[in-house]
Amino acid sequence: MDGGGEYRRVRNYAKSGGSDGLKHDFEAAPGKEMPTNDPDRRMKELPNGDRIVARTRSEEGSPTLEVQPKDASRGNNIRVKIRYK
């Protein structure tokens, strides 16, 4: 459950490459980078309206790329997280 009481499903995947792999995949993704106030986080809006967030650190410990659906408020609340090992 998140803070709003809404159930969110997450699909977790593992990929090799560590921080370099995360940086490569983030920069290869199409879309416009958006400013953040966190030096450990980068964000892009993809052409379809989804967002990707690259975090050099995560609660789990690995660099993570997360795909956040644009229509989460309409029931599509499945997030994809790729953990770079």
C-alpha positions in Angstrom: 0.0 0.0 0.0 1.2 3.5 -0.7 0.4 6.6 1.5 -2.9 7.1 -0.3 -4.1 3.6 0.4 -4.0 2.6 -3.3 -2.5 -0.8 -4.1 0.4 -0.6 -6.5 1.9 -3.6 -8.3 5.6 -3.6 -9.1 7.3 -5.9 -11.6 10.9 -6.3 -10.7 13.7 -7.3 -13.1 17.4 -7.7 -12.7 20.0 -6.6 -15.3 23.8 -6.6 -15.3 25.8 -3.4 -15.8 25.6 -1.6 -12.5 25.6 2.2 -12.6 27.1 2.3 -16.1 24.2 0.2 -17.4 21.6 2.4 -15.7 23.2 5.5 -17.2 23.4 4.0 -20.7 19.7 2.8 -20.7 18.4 6.1 -19.2 20.3 8.2 -21.8 19.2 5.9 -24.7 15.5 6.2 -23.8 13.7 8.8 -26.0 12.1 11.8 -24.4 12.8 15.0 -22.5 14.8 15.0 -19.3 13.1 16.8 -16.5 14.8 18.7 -13.7 14.9 17.2 -10.2 16.2 18.5 -6.9 17.9 15.2 -6.0 21.5 14.6 -7.4 21.0 10.8 -7.1 17.9 10.9 -9.3 17.2 11.7 -13.0 13.8 11.7 -14.7 12.5 11.7 -18.2 9.1 12.0 -19.8 8.7 9.5 -22.6 6.9 10.3 -25.8 3.9 8.2 -24.7 3.6 10.2 -21.4 5.1 7.6 -19.1 8.0 8.6 -17.0 11.3 6.9 -16.2 13.2 7.6 -13.1 16.9 6.6 -12.7 18.1 6.3 -9.1 21.7 5.6 -8.4 20.6 4.2 -5.0 17.5 2.4 -3.9 16.1 0.9 -0.7 17.1 -2.5 -2.1 20.7 -1.1 -2.7 21.1 -1.4 -6.5 20.9 1.3 -9.1 17.3 1.3 -10.4 15.4 2.4 -13.4 11.7 2.7 -12.8 8.9 3.1 -15.4 5.9 5.0 -14.0 2.7 4.8 -16.1 1.1 8.1 -17.1 -2.4 6.8 -16.5 -1.8 5.5 -12.9 -4.8 7.5 -11.7 -7.0 5.5 -14.1 -6.2 2.2 -12.7 -3.0 1.4 -14.6 -0.7 1.4 -11.6 1.8 -1.3 -12.5 5.3 0.0 -12.2 8.4 -1.7 -13.6 11.7 -1.6 -11.8 14.9 -2.7 -13.3 17.7 -3.4 -10.7 21.2 -3.1 -12.1 23.6 -5.6 -10.6 
